[in-house]
Amino acid sequence: MAAELPDDFKCPISLEIMSDPVILSSGHTFDRASIQRWLDAGHRSCPITKLSLPDPPSLIPNHALRSLISNFTLLSLPKPPQTPNPQSLIHLLTSRSSQLEQKLNSLDQLARLCKRDSSIRRRLAESGAVSAVLNCIGSGEPGLQEKSLHFVLNLSLDDDCKIGLVAEGIVGKIVYALHCGVGDSRAVAATVLTSLAVLEVNKVTIGSYPDAIPGLVSLLQIGNSRERKEAATALFTLCSFSDNRIRAIQSGAVPILIQNADSGLERAVEVLGLLAKCKLARDEMLRFCGFLDVLIGIVSNGSSRGVQYALLTLSSLCCYNEKMGLEALREGLFETCVGLLEDDNEKVRRNANMLIQILQGKRKNV
């Protein structure tokens, strides 16, 4: 800004735009803070003319220059960008005459609007935007589908919007994107399900929807790294509801989760920790060759959260199956858990202590 204003507005000492211009007896104007520092340093001459100044020096406010600077600055400031009208953007989405580029731009602007303003999110949810975006998610155009999903994801930041989106029938379109999405659409679709499923009532609705959980399990099997992580996160959120655990198990989730855990996806271990509460899942886990080694590897080298859920899964399995408990003892898991009692994470300490109690019972039976 300083470079665009006249040089006369700049202090001869600081070369910055003056905020409080004052006149010395020499007739020259300086910014008050700058000339005061000059005087405080013991100088008693004008910095420009070198003429002597009276003692004490007088600093006369230059009101005319200050007013000029203020008015010039106001005129020079760029006008803030106008907030686009949401209804106009929605009209562009629904209009048959709109070009693809116009629709993509509208979705970008809608996504930005609802990301930063909760009141706009609520207005958009009530304005018919959702039904317009639903059609875009089901379109065969990759860019339109992905941007629509990002808009829905931002819209779902509010709990009221989460309920409204599900009531509008968004789940079916999200499941469609899980199966048929291109680009990043499948990963974003899984993320939307995670956001919606934060509410308990939505866990029930999403879980009972045909192909929702099977779609996530399929993505966990065939997806890329990001897609598998997002699918596992969505399953973890959904499977805190007990009926969804059964649906996940029946969809073949257990072996796929174990394979992902073995390849380093710790989020898969978290889902296994929830599924291990079910007898059906425990039986599948016990049949999977090498699963104990996978869990012990995570306990030894995983993150705090991975260790927490690996211990939880081991506790369920060792309590349920005598053979698993004895094998865990032979692998030195008891000693590993004793070491974890000093861990910084309280949940790790608690789960390690629980597994120690179970393994101690197995020891007595040996």
DONULO-781409 format. One record per residue (C-alpha): residue number from 1; chain; x, z, y. Coordinates in nm, 3 decimals. Layout:
<nodes>
+-----+--------+---------+---------+---------+
: num : chaine :      xx :      zz :      yy :
+-----+--------+---------+---------+---------+
: NUM :      A :       X :       Z :       Y :
...
+-----+--------+---------+---------+---------+
</nodes>
This chain:
<nodes>
+-----+--------+---------+---------+---------+
: num : chaine :      xx :      zz :      yy :
+-----+--------+---------+---------+---------+
:   1 :      A :   0.000 :   0.000 :   0.000 :
:   2 :      A :   0.282 :   0.095 :   0.242 :
:   3 :      A :   0.434 :  -0.252 :   0.207 :
:   4 :      A :   0.106 :  -0.415 :   0.319 :
:   5 :      A :   0.059 :  -0.208 :   0.639 :
:   6 :      A :   0.228 :  -0.282 :   0.977 :
:   7 :      A :   0.577 :  -0.137 :   1.029 :
:   8 :      A :   0.453 :   0.051 :   1.337 :
:   9 :      A :   0.248 :   0.269 :   1.102 :
:  10 :      A :   0.565 :   0.387 :   0.926 :
:  11 :      A :   0.772 :   0.688 :   1.024 :
:  12 :      A :   1.124 :   0.579 :   1.142 :
:  13 :      A :   1.272 :   0.866 :   0.940 :
:  14 :      A :   1.089 :   0.856 :   0.605 :
:  15 :      A :   0.980 :   0.488 :   0.626 :
:  16 :      A :   0.646 :   0.604 :   0.477 :
:  17 :      A :   0.300 :   0.558 :   0.631 :
:  18 :      A :   0.245 :   0.843 :   0.876 :
:  19 :      A :  -0.031 :   1.091 :   0.796 :
:  20 :      A :   0.014 :   1.305 :   1.111 :
:  21 :      A :   0.190 :   1.100 :   1.383 :
:  22 :      A :   0.337 :   1.293 :   1.678 :
:  23 :      A :   0.518 :   1.175 :   1.996 :
:  24 :      A :   0.853 :   1.315 :   2.112 :
:  25 :      A :   0.945 :   1.339 :   2.479 :
:  26 :      A :   1.161 :   1.030 :   2.422 :
:  27 :      A :   0.839 :   0.833 :   2.375 :
:  28 :      A :   0.894 :   0.755 :   2.006 :
:  29 :      A :   0.647 :   0.850 :   1.732 :
:  30 :      A :   0.732 :   1.015 :   1.403 :
:  31 :      A :   0.542 :   1.173 :   1.115 :
:  32 :      A :   0.512 :   1.545 :   1.192 :
:  33 :      A :   0.663 :   1.659 :   0.860 :
:  34 :      A :   0.967 :   1.432 :   0.896 :
:  35 :      A :   1.051 :   1.515 :   1.257 :
:  36 :      A :   0.996 :   1.885 :   1.191 :
:  37 :      A :   1.256 :   1.875 :   0.915 :
:  38 :      A :   1.494 :   1.699 :   1.161 :
:  39 :      A :   1.441 :   1.973 :   1.419 :
:  40 :      A :   1.461 :   2.254 :   1.162 :
:  41 :      A :   1.803 :   2.120 :   1.067 :
:  42 :      A :   1.923 :   2.208 :   1.421 :
:  43 :      A :   1.906 :   1.864 :   1.584 :
:  44 :      A :   1.799 :   1.858 :   1.949 :
:  45 :      A :   1.810 :   1.485 :   2.014 :
:  46 :      A :   1.577 :   1.193 :   1.941 :
:  47 :      A :   1.670 :   1.031 :   1.607 :
:  48 :      A :   1.632 :   0.687 :   1.764 :
:  49 :      A :   1.755 :   0.709 :   2.127 :
:  50 :      A :   1.990 :   1.007 :   2.077 :
:  51 :      A :   1.857 :   1.144 :   2.408 :
:  52 :      A :   1.849 :   1.521 :   2.438 :
:  53 :      A :   1.518 :   1.696 :   2.381 :
:  54 :      A :   1.381 :   1.994 :   2.573 :
:  55 :      A :   1.404 :   2.334 :   2.406 :
:  56 :      A :   1.169 :   2.396 :   2.247 :
:  57 :      A :   1.087 :   2.031 :   2.170 :
:  58 :      A :   0.724 :   1.932 :   2.222 :
:  59 :      A :   0.533 :   1.738 :   1.952 :
:  60 :      A :   0.226 :   1.566 :   2.098 :
:  61 :      A :  -0.032 :   1.439 :   1.845 :
:  62 :      A :  -0.071 :   1.059 :   1.859 :
:  63 :      A :  -0.446 :   1.047 :   1.801 :
:  64 :      A :  -0.479 :   0.679 :   1.880 :
:  65 :      A :  -0.221 :   0.576 :   1.619 :
:  66 :      A :  -0.363 :   0.816 :   1.363 :
:  67 :      A :  -0.708 :   0.660 :   1.409 :
:  68 :      A :  -0.564 :   0.309 :   1.375 :
:  69 :      A :  -0.386 :   0.396 :   1.052 :
:  70 :      A :  -0.699 :   0.559 :   0.910 :
:  71 :      A :  -0.923 :   0.262 :   0.992 :
:  72 :      A :  -0.671 :   0.006 :   0.872 :
:  73 :      A :  -0.627 :   0.193 :   0.543 :
:  74 :      A :  -1.001 :   0.204 :   0.480 :
:  75 :      A :  -1.031 :  -0.170 :   0.542 :
:  76 :      A :  -0.732 :  -0.245 :   0.322 :
:  77 :      A :  -0.842 :  -0.042 :   0.020 :
:  78 :      A :  -0.967 :  -0.257 :  -0.267 :
:  79 :      A :  -1.337 :  -0.220 :  -0.333 :
:  80 :      A :  -1.412 :  -0.031 :  -0.655 :
:  81 :      A :  -1.537 :  -0.259 :  -0.930 :
:  82 :      A :  -1.912 :  -0.264 :  -0.962 :
:  83 :      A :  -2.056 :  -0.113 :  -1.277 :
:  84 :      A :  -2.224 :  -0.393 :  -1.472 :
:  85 :      A :  -2.597 :  -0.368 :  -1.524 :
:  86 :      A :  -2.660 :  -0.276 :  -1.892 :
:  87 :      A :  -2.990 :  -0.465 :  -1.897 :
:  88 :      A :  -2.819 :  -0.783 :  -1.778 :
:  89 :      A :  -2.559 :  -0.746 :  -2.051 :
:  90 :      A :  -2.829 :  -0.696 :  -2.315 :
:  91 :      A :  -3.013 :  -1.004 :  -2.184 :
:  92 :      A :  -2.695 :  -1.208 :  -2.232 :
:  93 :      A :  -2.676 :  -1.087 :  -2.590 :
:  94 :      A :  -3.031 :  -1.184 :  -2.676 :
:  95 :      A :  -3.056 :  -1.508 :  -2.480 :
:  96 :      A :  -3.036 :  -1.823 :  -2.690 :
:  97 :      A :  -2.870 :  -2.002 :  -2.401 :
:  98 :      A :  -2.577 :  -1.757 :  -2.385 :
:  99 :      A :  -2.240 :  -1.889 :  -2.495 :
: 100 :      A :  -2.036 :  -1.703 :  -2.755 :
: 101 :      A :  -1.779 :  -1.603 :  -2.491 :
: 102 :      A :  -2.055 :  -1.451 :  -2.277 :
: 103 :      A :  -2.184 :  -1.247 :  -2.570 :
: 104 :      A :  -1.835 :  -1.124 :  -2.660 :
: 105 :      A :  -1.774 :  -1.023 :  -2.298 :
: 106 :      A :  -2.110 :  -0.843 :  -2.283 :
: 107 :      A :  -2.029 :  -0.644 :  -2.596 :
: 108 :      A :  -1.688 :  -0.550 :  -2.456 :
: 109 :      A :  -1.846 :  -0.421 :  -2.135 :
: 110 :      A :  -2.123 :  -0.235 :  -2.319 :
: 111 :      A :  -1.866 :  -0.068 :  -2.546 :
: 112 :      A :  -1.660 :   0.046 :  -2.247 :
: 113 :      A :  -1.968 :   0.174 :  -2.065 :
: 114 :      A :  -2.094 :   0.391 :  -2.348 :
: 115 :      A :  -1.748 :   0.518 :  -2.443 :
: 116 :      A :  -1.693 :   0.695 :  -2.112 :
: 117 :      A :  -2.044 :   0.807 :  -2.009 :
: 118 :      A :  -2.285 :   1.006 :  -2.226 :
: 119 :      A :  -2.580 :   0.940 :  -1.993 :
: 120 :      A :  -2.525 :   0.565 :  -2.029 :
: 121 :      A :  -2.508 :   0.607 :  -2.407 :
: 122 :      A :  -2.852 :   0.765 :  -2.406 :
: 123 :      A :  -2.992 :   0.500 :  -2.173 :
: 124 :      A :  -2.854 :   0.220 :  -2.387 :
: 125 :      A :  -2.995 :   0.377 :  -2.703 :
: 126 :      A :  -3.340 :   0.376 :  -2.542 :
: 127 :      A :  -3.313 :   0.034 :  -2.377 :
: 128 :      A :  -3.335 :  -0.200 :  -2.673 :
: 129 :      A :  -2.960 :  -0.252 :  -2.697 :
: 130 :      A :  -2.948 :  -0.142 :  -3.060 :
: 131 :      A :  -3.189 :  -0.405 :  -3.187 :
: 132 :      A :  -2.993 :  -0.673 :  -2.997 :
: 133 :      A :  -2.665 :  -0.554 :  -3.148 :
: 134 :      A :  -2.811 :  -0.534 :  -3.499 :
: 135 :      A :  -2.849 :  -0.911 :  -3.499 :
: 136 :      A :  -2.489 :  -0.950 :  -3.389 :
: 137 :      A :  -2.361 :  -0.733 :  -3.675 :
: 138 :      A :  -2.543 :  -0.957 :  -3.921 :
: 139 :      A :  -2.405 :  -1.274 :  -3.767 :
: 140 :      A :  -2.143 :  -1.483 :  -3.937 :
: 141 :      A :  -1.923 :  -1.483 :  -3.627 :
: 142 :      A :  -1.624 :  -1.248 :  -3.691 :
: 143 :      A :  -1.558 :  -1.155 :  -3.328 :
: 144 :      A :  -1.924 :  -1.086 :  -3.255 :
: 145 :      A :  -1.957 :  -0.867 :  -3.564 :
: 146 :      A :  -1.646 :  -0.660 :  -3.494 :
: 147 :      A :  -1.727 :  -0.601 :  -3.125 :
: 148 :      A :  -2.084 :  -0.505 :  -3.217 :
: 149 :      A :  -1.952 :  -0.245 :  -3.460 :
: 150 :      A :  -1.720 :  -0.102 :  -3.194 :
: 151 :      A :  -2.017 :  -0.075 :  -2.958 :
: 152 :      A :  -2.222 :   0.107 :  -3.222 :
: 153 :      A :  -1.927 :   0.338 :  -3.293 :
: 154 :      A :  -1.904 :   0.436 :  -2.925 :
: 155 :      A :  -2.281 :   0.474 :  -2.905 :
: 156 :      A :  -2.272 :   0.715 :  -3.202 :
: 157 :      A :  -2.056 :   0.964 :  -3.013 :
: 158 :      A :  -2.375 :   1.151 :  -2.914 :
: 159 :      A :  -2.569 :   1.337 :  -3.183 :
: 160 :      A :  -2.903 :   1.217 :  -3.045 :
: 161 :      A :  -2.778 :   0.860 :  -3.067 :
: 162 :      A :  -2.665 :   0.916 :  -3.427 :
: 163 :      A :  -3.024 :   0.999 :  -3.526 :
: 164 :      A :  -3.167 :   0.714 :  -3.322 :
: 165 :      A :  -2.928 :   0.458 :  -3.470 :
: 166 :      A :  -3.019 :   0.553 :  -3.825 :
: 167 :      A :  -3.389 :   0.545 :  -3.736 :
: 168 :      A :  -3.341 :   0.191 :  -3.596 :
: 169 :      A :  -3.216 :   0.077 :  -3.938 :
: 170 :      A :  -2.847 :   0.048 :  -3.853 :
: 171 :      A :  -2.731 :   0.165 :  -4.198 :
: 172 :      A :  -2.835 :  -0.157 :  -4.369 :
: 173 :      A :  -2.632 :  -0.366 :  -4.123 :
: 174 :      A :  -2.330 :  -0.137 :  -4.157 :
: 175 :      A :  -2.345 :  -0.166 :  -4.536 :
: 176 :      A :  -2.366 :  -0.542 :  -4.500 :
: 177 :      A :  -2.048 :  -0.533 :  -4.290 :
: 178 :      A :  -1.879 :  -0.315 :  -4.553 :
: 179 :      A :  -1.932 :  -0.587 :  -4.811 :
: 180 :      A :  -1.916 :  -0.905 :  -4.604 :
: 181 :      A :  -1.721 :  -0.813 :  -4.292 :
: 182 :      A :  -1.412 :  -1.005 :  -4.184 :
: 183 :      A :  -1.112 :  -0.903 :  -3.979 :
: 184 :      A :  -1.131 :  -0.534 :  -3.891 :
: 185 :      A :  -1.509 :  -0.520 :  -3.937 :
: 186 :      A :  -1.502 :  -0.347 :  -4.275 :
: 187 :      A :  -1.274 :  -0.068 :  -4.153 :
: 188 :      A :  -1.483 :  -0.017 :  -3.838 :
: 189 :      A :  -1.803 :  -0.017 :  -4.047 :
: 190 :      A :  -1.663 :   0.266 :  -4.261 :
: 191 :      A :  -1.570 :   0.455 :  -3.944 :
: 192 :      A :  -1.925 :   0.415 :  -3.811 :
: 193 :      A :  -2.062 :   0.566 :  -4.133 :
: 194 :      A :  -1.825 :   0.861 :  -4.092 :
: 195 :      A :  -1.949 :   0.916 :  -3.737 :
: 196 :      A :  -2.316 :   0.891 :  -3.834 :
: 197 :      A :  -2.270 :   1.120 :  -4.136 :
: 198 :      A :  -2.149 :   1.409 :  -3.922 :
: 199 :      A :  -2.516 :   1.510 :  -3.906 :
: 200 :      A :  -2.652 :   1.655 :  -4.230 :
: 201 :      A :  -2.979 :   1.464 :  -4.210 :
: 202 :      A :  -2.786 :   1.137 :  -4.189 :
: 203 :      A :  -2.577 :   1.226 :  -4.495 :
: 204 :      A :  -2.899 :   1.225 :  -4.696 :
: 205 :      A :  -3.025 :   0.897 :  -4.548 :
: 206 :      A :  -2.694 :   0.710 :  -4.581 :
: 207 :      A :  -2.629 :   0.840 :  -4.932 :
: 208 :      A :  -2.969 :   0.730 :  -5.058 :
: 209 :      A :  -2.926 :   0.383 :  -4.911 :
: 210 :      A :  -2.853 :   0.124 :  -5.184 :
: 211 :      A :  -2.492 :   0.005 :  -5.182 :
: 212 :      A :  -2.372 :   0.248 :  -4.911 :
: 213 :      A :  -2.156 :   0.472 :  -5.131 :
: 214 :      A :  -2.083 :   0.191 :  -5.383 :
: 215 :      A :  -1.969 :  -0.020 :  -5.086 :
: 216 :      A :  -1.726 :   0.250 :  -4.975 :
: 217 :      A :  -1.593 :   0.290 :  -5.329 :
: 218 :      A :  -1.544 :  -0.085 :  -5.352 :
: 219 :      A :  -1.359 :  -0.090 :  -5.019 :
: 220 :      A :  -1.142 :   0.195 :  -5.145 :
: 221 :      A :  -1.044 :  -0.023 :  -5.439 :
: 222 :      A :  -0.990 :  -0.364 :  -5.280 :
: 223 :      A :  -0.930 :  -0.289 :  -4.912 :
: 224 :      A :  -0.609 :  -0.289 :  -4.714 :
: 225 :      A :  -0.437 :   0.032 :  -4.607 :
: 226 :      A :  -0.658 :   0.099 :  -4.304 :
: 227 :      A :  -0.978 :   0.008 :  -4.488 :
: 228 :      A :  -0.896 :   0.239 :  -4.778 :
: 229 :      A :  -0.821 :   0.528 :  -4.544 :
: 230 :      A :  -1.147 :   0.479 :  -4.351 :
: 231 :      A :  -1.346 :   0.444 :  -4.674 :
: 232 :      A :  -1.198 :   0.767 :  -4.811 :
: 233 :      A :  -1.277 :   0.945 :  -4.482 :
: 234 :      A :  -1.639 :   0.829 :  -4.496 :
: 235 :      A :  -1.670 :   0.940 :  -4.858 :
: 236 :      A :  -1.527 :   1.281 :  -4.771 :
: 237 :      A :  -1.783 :   1.326 :  -4.494 :
: 238 :      A :  -2.074 :   1.208 :  -4.710 :
: 239 :      A :  -1.973 :   1.409 :  -5.017 :
: 240 :      A :  -2.010 :   1.744 :  -4.847 :
: 241 :      A :  -2.375 :   1.682 :  -4.949 :
: 242 :      A :  -2.399 :   1.753 :  -5.323 :
: 243 :      A :  -2.626 :   1.460 :  -5.419 :
: 244 :      A :  -2.375 :   1.219 :  -5.269 :
: 245 :      A :  -2.103 :   1.353 :  -5.497 :
: 246 :      A :  -2.306 :   1.245 :  -5.798 :
: 247 :      A :  -2.362 :   0.902 :  -5.642 :
: 248 :      A :  -1.989 :   0.863 :  -5.578 :
: 249 :      A :  -1.900 :   0.964 :  -5.934 :
: 250 :      A :  -2.160 :   0.725 :  -6.077 :
: 251 :      A :  -2.015 :   0.448 :  -5.858 :
: 252 :      A :  -1.679 :   0.490 :  -6.031 :
: 253 :      A :  -1.506 :   0.674 :  -5.748 :
: 254 :      A :  -1.295 :   0.916 :  -5.957 :
: 255 :      A :  -1.037 :   0.680 :  -6.114 :
: 256 :      A :  -1.014 :   0.476 :  -5.792 :
: 257 :      A :  -0.952 :   0.792 :  -5.589 :
: 258 :      A :  -0.685 :   0.908 :  -5.834 :
: 259 :      A :  -0.507 :   0.573 :  -5.810 :
: 260 :      A :  -0.516 :   0.595 :  -5.430 :
: 261 :      A :  -0.389 :   0.952 :  -5.436 :
: 262 :      A :  -0.105 :   0.844 :  -5.662 :
: 263 :      A :  -0.013 :   0.568 :  -5.415 :
: 264 :      A :   0.010 :   0.816 :  -5.127 :
: 265 :      A :  -0.340 :   0.823 :  -4.972 :
: 266 :      A :  -0.387 :   1.198 :  -4.929 :
: 267 :      A :  -0.740 :   1.152 :  -4.794 :
: 268 :      A :  -0.832 :   1.052 :  -5.150 :
: 269 :      A :  -0.718 :   1.397 :  -5.269 :
: 270 :      A :  -0.957 :   1.558 :  -5.022 :
: 271 :      A :  -1.248 :   1.365 :  -5.172 :
: 272 :      A :  -1.135 :   1.461 :  -5.524 :
: 273 :      A :  -1.137 :   1.825 :  -5.416 :
: 274 :      A :  -1.506 :   1.791 :  -5.332 :
: 275 :      A :  -1.595 :   1.590 :  -5.643 :
: 276 :      A :  -1.418 :   1.843 :  -5.868 :
: 277 :      A :  -1.708 :   2.079 :  -5.800 :
: 278 :      A :  -1.911 :   1.858 :  -6.038 :
: 279 :      A :  -1.867 :   1.882 :  -6.417 :
: 280 :      A :  -1.910 :   1.507 :  -6.446 :
: 281 :      A :  -1.612 :   1.448 :  -6.218 :
: 282 :      A :  -1.396 :   1.713 :  -6.384 :
: 283 :      A :  -1.448 :   1.548 :  -6.723 :
: 284 :      A :  -1.337 :   1.213 :  -6.578 :
: 285 :      A :  -1.032 :   1.369 :  -6.414 :
: 286 :      A :  -0.924 :   1.534 :  -6.738 :
: 287 :      A :  -0.941 :   1.199 :  -6.917 :
: 288 :      A :  -0.714 :   1.033 :  -6.661 :
: 289 :      A :  -0.360 :   1.034 :  -6.801 :
: 290 :      A :  -0.103 :   1.170 :  -6.556 :
: 291 :      A :  -0.348 :   1.320 :  -6.306 :
: 292 :      A :  -0.185 :   1.663 :  -6.331 :
: 293 :      A :   0.150 :   1.510 :  -6.232 :
: 294 :      A :  -0.014 :   1.341 :  -5.932 :
: 295 :      A :  -0.159 :   1.672 :  -5.810 :
: 296 :      A :   0.163 :   1.866 :  -5.866 :
: 297 :      A :   0.354 :   1.599 :  -5.674 :
: 298 :      A :   0.119 :   1.644 :  -5.377 :
: 299 :      A :   0.146 :   2.024 :  -5.396 :
: 300 :      A :   0.525 :   1.992 :  -5.387 :
: 301 :      A :   0.562 :   1.720 :  -5.122 :
: 302 :      A :   0.231 :   1.663 :  -4.945 :
: 303 :      A :   0.106 :   1.755 :  -4.600 :
: 304 :      A :  -0.064 :   2.091 :  -4.547 :
: 305 :      A :  -0.408 :   1.933 :  -4.581 :
: 306 :      A :  -0.305 :   1.738 :  -4.891 :
: 307 :      A :  -0.161 :   2.054 :  -5.049 :
: 308 :      A :  -0.478 :   2.245 :  -4.963 :
: 309 :      A :  -0.705 :   2.002 :  -5.146 :
: 310 :      A :  -0.467 :   1.941 :  -5.435 :
: 311 :      A :  -0.468 :   2.319 :  -5.496 :
: 312 :      A :  -0.846 :   2.324 :  -5.472 :
: 313 :      A :  -0.875 :   2.044 :  -5.729 :
: 314 :      A :  -0.625 :   2.213 :  -5.961 :
: 315 :      A :  -0.817 :   2.539 :  -5.940 :
: 316 :      A :  -1.139 :   2.366 :  -6.044 :
: 317 :      A :  -0.970 :   2.189 :  -6.335 :
: 318 :      A :  -0.761 :   2.482 :  -6.461 :
: 319 :      A :  -1.058 :   2.717 :  -6.449 :
: 320 :      A :  -1.273 :   2.462 :  -6.631 :
: 321 :      A :  -1.027 :   2.349 :  -6.898 :
: 322 :      A :  -0.795 :   2.579 :  -7.095 :
: 323 :      A :  -0.559 :   2.299 :  -7.189 :
: 324 :      A :  -0.513 :   2.192 :  -6.829 :
: 325 :      A :  -0.432 :   2.549 :  -6.728 :
: 326 :      A :  -0.168 :   2.589 :  -6.998 :
: 327 :      A :  -0.012 :   2.253 :  -6.913 :
: 328 :      A :   0.002 :   2.354 :  -6.547 :
: 329 :      A :   0.187 :   2.673 :  -6.646 :
: 330 :      A :   0.441 :   2.474 :  -6.846 :
: 331 :      A :   0.500 :   2.248 :  -6.545 :
: 332 :      A :   0.594 :   2.551 :  -6.332 :
: 333 :      A :   0.287 :   2.540 :  -6.111 :
: 334 :      A :   0.257 :   2.920 :  -6.112 :
: 335 :      A :   0.599 :   2.961 :  -5.949 :
: 336 :      A :   0.523 :   2.683 :  -5.701 :
: 337 :      A :   0.205 :   2.862 :  -5.593 :
: 338 :      A :   0.391 :   3.192 :  -5.549 :
: 339 :      A :   0.621 :   3.014 :  -5.306 :
: 340 :      A :   0.319 :   2.881 :  -5.115 :
: 341 :      A :   0.199 :   3.235 :  -5.044 :
: 342 :      A :   0.450 :   3.229 :  -4.757 :
: 343 :      A :   0.312 :   2.901 :  -4.614 :
: 344 :      A :   0.214 :   2.890 :  -4.246 :
: 345 :      A :  -0.127 :   2.742 :  -4.327 :
: 346 :      A :  -0.386 :   3.009 :  -4.407 :
: 347 :      A :  -0.596 :   2.775 :  -4.623 :
: 348 :      A :  -0.292 :   2.676 :  -4.828 :
: 349 :      A :  -0.210 :   3.045 :  -4.886 :
: 350 :      A :  -0.570 :   3.119 :  -4.983 :
: 351 :      A :  -0.597 :   2.826 :  -5.226 :
: 352 :      A :  -0.254 :   2.905 :  -5.376 :
: 353 :      A :  -0.360 :   3.265 :  -5.432 :
: 354 :      A :  -0.684 :   3.150 :  -5.599 :
: 355 :      A :  -0.491 :   2.924 :  -5.837 :
: 356 :      A :  -0.245 :   3.206 :  -5.912 :
: 357 :      A :  -0.535 :   3.427 :  -6.021 :
: 358 :      A :  -0.662 :   3.154 :  -6.253 :
: 359 :      A :  -0.318 :   3.085 :  -6.402 :
: 360 :      A :  -0.251 :   3.455 :  -6.454 :
: 361 :      A :  -0.562 :   3.467 :  -6.670 :
: 362 :      A :  -0.426 :   3.177 :  -6.875 :
: 363 :      A :  -0.093 :   3.356 :  -6.915 :
: 364 :      A :  -0.260 :   3.658 :  -7.069 :
: 365 :      A :  -0.426 :   3.437 :  -7.324 :
: 366 :      A :  -0.100 :   3.275 :  -7.436 :
+-----+--------+---------+---------+---------+
</nodes>
